[in-house]
Amino acid sequence: MQHSTLRYNGCALMLVKFEIYSDSGYWCGRGIGVDIFTQGKTLDELMENIREAVMLHFEDELGRGENIRILSISETEVGTVARAAGC
């Protein structure tokens, strides 16, 4: 299991990273370095599902009082731009 531990105001924070992408009408969240996958029909539903999945996956750590933050990384398609002649 791979996740980052950061320090913020003297407190240790566990950082769990997710790749966010759209696939066949659903928003998907795949853990980076951690075995978690979930999806939702909307981004709001996906984020709620990610929170719930992280809470279940790290139940022991949360029970010991560890603080967990979620970092979501998403990919967005950018339309093509016309190129000037000669480029």
Rosetta blueprint (number, residue, H / E / L):
1 M L
2 Q L
3 H L
4 S E
5 T E
6 L E
7 R E
8 Y E
9 N L
10 G L
11 C E
12 A E
13 L E
14 M E
15 L E
16 V E
17 K E
18 F E
19 E E
20 I E
21 Y E
22 S E
23 D E
24 S L
25 G L
26 Y E
27 W E
28 C E
29 G E
30 R E
31 G E
32 I E
33 G L
34 V L
35 D L
36 I L
37 F E
38 T E
39 Q E
40 G E
41 K L
42 T L
43 L H
44 D H
45 E H
46 L H
47 M H
48 E H
49 N H
50 I H
51 R H
52 E H
53 A H
54 V H
55 M H
56 L H
57 H H
58 F L
59 E H
60 D H
61 E H
62 L H
63 G H
64 R L
65 G L
66 E L
67 N E
68 I E
69 R E
70 I E
71 L E
72 S E
73 I E
74 S E
75 E L
76 T L
77 E L
78 V L
79 G L
80 T L
81 V L
82 A L
83 R L
84 A L
85 A L
86 G L
87 C L
